[in-house]
């Protein structure tokens, strides 16, 4: 593929608002996970909740979009001058030449969960203030984003569970290569809701501790929430050495089971191999792998087999979900931004909460931060339904 | 900027439209349109456990997708796919929201994994064995247009065949009142980058400011305007009429899709 430039990017999660806080948290090995006090949830679990989301006020003309997911999106867009960068791109290319592709798994479903508590006792009707289109509907997050910036180009939400906001890079890549757009606003936004908390609990996949990816005693995920965005443009002739490029994308399906990964990680392996092929790279050229690493028994086992099959046991890797929690549909975008920070700041972030590496997982899982030059990284995102996506990012110049 | 592809197979299922083969006479105006509730074929290709767990969106996706791929004479396992739907399994969503608002919030594992928007994509890959890339999209009422554009970019940029599966199903009340999709409706298209002996039509697609075409038949037009996937009907009507034609398909409020259709 022709590399694409992440001209601007930002992330907001439980470890911080914007890049400076996120980088500081990674350097300090600080986790955002805390015992769950969200809404009326009565589960013994830890969550990565973003502070202050409900204090965010949407602009009056977009009041119909008001829900936790869009508040979190706006909070994210306000960081790092990202909104200003989008407006500048809109002025440069034209509003119709910028695509909007956002990943989410549940969008504003929380709004419907809350509305179902207020149904009319006689008719069963939902309350009059419930607005489906701009909150519950899965497209609402992309619609909010495009309306907030007045963007009029192609737009869609990608919603393939926990690979959603990795796959937006793939949609944007094709749209740009096809010449339909000159820039793409991509990202992922997912927010806490009861469906995912009680849903993962029903599967026995919710840990009662802060999640411990790749630990011998790992016993499930911690759910988090995040808003992460990137502006993709064609690289100009001269780029700063520290500029971050999207170099390859690989996608596959397991064709195996709705909620369990292929036991040998076959789909995951195909996604990583396809990303390398698209980037024209050898496995040895990857300096770090940001694992999907959810801390369930089956995910980490399958992913370790897949990574070992493609890379062997010596490529440094970690899951940053011990810090952020599993931000589900936002995980691909969140971890793309962490990869960009790793490239720009020469930091391989350690996996947090992991006390004893699972000796059966034959990969070089990082328990301590490493500071070293980083040229190329790979990020994995996998999801329910057996959906897999791997992204490769690199620096424009040598580190 | 235009995108060109060849349609090699079509699948259709909706109210009064049993499949593409039989619906061509209706869409071509040679038979009257007689609405009746959508008949969803059982998903025979799924293993028994998955078959029991599959909702309307899964049955609809399998029925339309397999019709299109059989018509194209292809192996479903070989095709990248684009799934586009305004929402997921509406009945399942209702059941979850009802339980979460009750004293007992212990939703079942099956309910939960069926709640993801890519449920149909997951069952599709299990049923067909397709380990290929799939894009799973929503764009509310623009979902058909978004899916068609995504599939076209797969075809043009990655030089591959792709199957588009645009399907929508209804919510029960009270969500039905908030999103009144009347019945299940799906269109599947197999798209190819090069012309083959099986090509039905060449389509050349571009973005346009023009308004979307409406259908002359009032009942079919009611379908088109009520169900996002049915926004693709003007394209199928032109093929059913066996006419080279330019149609405008609905997409976003800010832009529509102009489709030049040349029969093969």
HADDOCK unambig.tbl for C-alpha pairs under 7 A between the chains (distance, minus, plus):
assign (segid A and resid 105 and name CA) (segid B and resid 116 and name CA) 6.73 0.50 0.50
assign (segid A and resid 113 and name CA) (segid B and resid 97 and name CA) 5.30 0.50 0.50
assign (segid A and resid 113 and name CA) (segid B and resid 100 and name CA) 6.75 0.50 0.50
assign (segid A and resid 113 and name CA) (segid B and resid 101 and name CA) 6.73 0.50 0.50
assign (segid A and resid 116 and name CA) (segid B and resid 97 and name CA) 6.41 0.50 0.50
assign (segid A and resid 116 and name CA) (segid B and resid 98 and name CA) 6.50 0.50 0.50
assign (segid A and resid 116 and name CA) (segid B and resid 101 and name CA) 5.87 0.50 0.50
assign (segid A and resid 117 and name CA) (segid B and resid 101 and name CA) 5.10 0.50 0.50
assign (segid A and resid 124 and name CA) (segid B and resid 174 and name CA) 6.61 0.50 0.50
assign (segid A and resid 125 and name CA) (segid B and resid 174 and name CA) 5.35 0.50 0.50
assign (segid A and resid 126 and name CA) (segid B and resid 174 and name CA) 6.20 0.50 0.50
assign (segid A and resid 132 and name CA) (segid B and resid 178 and name CA) 5.92 0.50 0.50
assign (segid A and resid 132 and name CA) (segid B and resid 179 and name CA) 6.99 0.50 0.50
assign (segid A and resid 137 and name CA) (segid B and resid 87 and name CA) 6.64 0.50 0.50
assign (segid A and resid 138 and name CA) (segid B and resid 87 and name CA) 6.66 0.50 0.50
assign (segid A and resid 138 and name CA) (segid B and resid 138 and name CA) 6.41 0.50 0.50
assign (segid A and resid 139 and name CA) (segid B and resid 138 and name CA) 5.52 0.50 0.50
assign (segid A and resid 139 and name CA) (segid B and resid 139 and name CA) 5.03 0.50 0.50
assign (segid A and resid 139 and name CA) (segid B and resid 140 and name CA) 5.77 0.50 0.50
assign (segid A and resid 152 and name CA) (segid B and resid 254 and name CA) 5.47 0.50 0.50
assign (segid A and resid 156 and name CA) (segid B and resid 137 and name CA) 6.32 0.50 0.50
assign (segid A and resid 156 and name CA) (segid B and resid 138 and name CA) 5.94 0.50 0.50
assign (segid A and resid 156 and name CA) (segid B and resid 139 and name CA) 5.07 0.50 0.50
assign (segid A and resid 156 and name CA) (segid B and resid 146 and name CA) 6.35 0.50 0.50
assign (segid A and resid 157 and name CA) (segid B and resid 137 and name CA) 5.49 0.50 0.50
assign (segid A and resid 157 and name CA) (segid B and resid 138 and name CA) 5.25 0.50 0.50
assign (segid A and resid 157 and name CA) (segid B and resid 139 and name CA) 6.24 0.50 0.50
assign (segid A and resid 158 and name CA) (segid B and resid 136 and name CA) 5.58 0.50 0.50
assign (segid A and resid 158 and name CA) (segid B and resid 137 and name CA) 4.59 0.50 0.50
assign (segid A and resid 158 and name CA) (segid B and resid 138 and name CA) 6.61 0.50 0.50
assign (segid A and resid 159 and name CA) (segid B and resid 117 and name CA) 5.79 0.50 0.50
assign (segid A and resid 159 and name CA) (segid B and resid 118 and name CA) 6.53 0.50 0.50
assign (segid A and resid 159 and name CA) (segid B and resid 136 and name CA) 5.64 0.50 0.50
assign (segid A and resid 159 and name CA) (segid B and resid 137 and name CA) 5.85 0.50 0.50
assign (segid A and resid 160 and name CA) (segid B and resid 117 and name CA) 6.30 0.50 0.50
assign (segid A and resid 160 and name CA) (segid B and resid 118 and name CA) 4.94 0.50 0.50
assign (segid A and resid 160 and name CA) (segid B and resid 136 and name CA) 5.69 0.50 0.50
assign (segid A and resid 161 and name CA) (segid B and resid 116 and name CA) 6.04 0.50 0.50
assign (segid A and resid 161 and name CA) (segid B and resid 118 and name CA) 6.74 0.50 0.50
assign (segid A and resid 171 and name CA) (segid B and resid 150 and name CA) 6.99 0.50 0.50
assign (segid A and resid 174 and name CA) (segid B and resid 153 and name CA) 5.57 0.50 0.50
assign (segid A and resid 174 and name CA) (segid B and resid 154 and name CA) 6.73 0.50 0.50
assign (segid A and resid 174 and name CA) (segid B and resid 157 and name CA) 6.08 0.50 0.50
assign (segid A and resid 175 and name CA) (segid B and resid 153 and name CA) 6.26 0.50 0.50
assign (segid A and resid 177 and name CA) (segid B and resid 157 and name CA) 6.42 0.50 0.50
assign (segid A and resid 178 and name CA) (segid B and resid 153 and name CA) 6.18 0.50 0.50
assign (segid A and resid 178 and name CA) (segid B and resid 157 and name CA) 6.04 0.50 0.50
assign (segid A and resid 179 and name CA) (segid B and resid 1 and name CA) 6.49 0.50 0.50
assign (segid A and resid 180 and name CA) (segid B and resid 1 and name CA) 6.37 0.50 0.50
assign (segid A and resid 198 and name CA) (segid B and resid 105 and name CA) 7.00 0.50 0.50
assign (segid A and resid 198 and name CA) (segid B and resid 106 and name CA) 6.68 0.50 0.50
assign (segid A and resid 198 and name CA) (segid B and resid 107 and name CA) 6.86 0.50 0.50
assign (segid A and resid 199 and name CA) (segid B and resid 107 and name CA) 6.46 0.50 0.50
assign (segid A and resid 199 and name CA) (segid B and resid 109 and name CA) 6.62 0.50 0.50
assign (segid A and resid 199 and name CA) (segid B and resid 112 and name CA) 5.13 0.50 0.50
assign (segid A and resid 202 and name CA) (segid B and resid 106 and name CA) 6.54 0.50 0.50
assign (segid A and resid 202 and name CA) (segid B and resid 107 and name CA) 6.41 0.50 0.50
assign (segid A and resid 202 and name CA) (segid B and resid 108 and name CA) 5.96 0.50 0.50
assign (segid A and resid 202 and name CA) (segid B and resid 109 and name CA) 5.33 0.50 0.50
assign (segid A and resid 203 and name CA) (segid B and resid 109 and name CA) 5.27 0.50 0.50
assign (segid A and resid 251 and name CA) (segid B and resid 133 and name CA) 4.88 0.50 0.50
assign (segid A and resid 252 and name CA) (segid B and resid 131 and name CA) 5.55 0.50 0.50
assign (segid A and resid 252 and name CA) (segid B and resid 132 and name CA) 4.93 0.50 0.50
assign (segid A and resid 252 and name CA) (segid B and resid 133 and name CA) 4.46 0.50 0.50
assign (segid A and resid 253 and name CA) (segid B and resid 125 and name CA) 6.82 0.50 0.50
assign (segid A and resid 253 and name CA) (segid B and resid 130 and name CA) 6.93 0.50 0.50
assign (segid A and resid 253 and name CA) (segid B and resid 131 and name CA) 4.29 0.50 0.50
assign (segid A and resid 253 and name CA) (segid B and resid 132 and name CA) 5.62 0.50 0.50
assign (segid A and resid 253 and name CA) (segid B and resid 133 and name CA) 6.18 0.50 0.50
assign (segid A and resid 254 and name CA) (segid B and resid 131 and name CA) 5.60 0.50 0.50
assign (segid A and resid 255 and name CA) (segid B and resid 125 and name CA) 4.48 0.50 0.50
assign (segid A and resid 255 and name CA) (segid B and resid 126 and name CA) 4.17 0.50 0.50
assign (segid A and resid 255 and name CA) (segid B and resid 129 and name CA) 5.26 0.50 0.50
assign (segid A and resid 255 and name CA) (segid B and resid 130 and name CA) 6.07 0.50 0.50
assign (segid A and resid 255 and name CA) (segid B and resid 131 and name CA) 5.75 0.50 0.50
assign (segid A and resid 256 and name CA) (segid B and resid 126 and name CA) 5.56 0.50 0.50
assign (segid A and resid 257 and name CA) (segid B and resid 126 and name CA) 6.81 0.50 0.50
assign (segid A and resid 258 and name CA) (segid B and resid 113 and name CA) 6.63 0.50 0.50
assign (segid A and resid 258 and name CA) (segid B and resid 122 and name CA) 6.04 0.50 0.50
assign (segid A and resid 259 and name CA) (segid B and resid 113 and name CA) 6.38 0.50 0.50
assign (segid A and resid 267 and name CA) (segid B and resid 131 and name CA) 6.96 0.50 0.50
assign (segid A and resid 385 and name CA) (segid B and resid 118 and name CA) 6.61 0.50 0.50
assign (segid A and resid 385 and name CA) (segid B and resid 119 and name CA) 6.25 0.50 0.50
assign (segid A and resid 385 and name CA) (segid B and resid 121 and name CA) 6.90 0.50 0.50
assign (segid A and resid 385 and name CA) (segid B and resid 122 and name CA) 3.90 0.50 0.50
assign (segid A and resid 386 and name CA) (segid B and resid 122 and name CA) 6.26 0.50 0.50
